[in-house]
Amino acid sequence: MQVTTTWQGKKFFQAAGPSGYVVNMDATPQWGGEGNGASPVEVLLASLAGCIGMDVTMILENFLSSINKIEIVTNGVRKEEPPKGFTAIELIFKVDGDIPDYRIWKAIELGTAKYCSVSDSLSATITHRLILNGVEVFK
């Protein structure tokens, strides 16, 4: 999969992938942006919650008619010093409906441990390359 993220000026970036949808990311005015989108770390937490949420609904597909609401509150604890990555992430699933708790819990565990590519990717190796004026200069 490939996502292209393009600078729009100041601290504003737009990302688009194969789906064609655009994600706006910007810093707040305090950090030199204009607030034209979510911060990248907000997008990361939302991606994690969305990924596990989709997996949970896939696993519980036969029970979805018994569920009225699924809300996922994601809390991230970050390091004090740069790069200020997350040291812990908690997902709180708020579910309303007529479904046994053990079914939802099992779906959450399976989604997190077995199916969610975002949670699996949080420990991925990251590499970089630089192409300057059309020429690859660092690899």
Secondary structure, DSSP 8 states (H G I E B T S, - for coil): ---EEEEEETTEEEEE-TT--EEEE---GGGT----SB-HHHHHHHHHHHHHHHHHHHHTGGGGGGEEEEEEEEEEEE-SSTT--EEEEEEEEEEEESS-HHHHHHHHHHIIIII-HHHHHTT------EEETTEEEE-
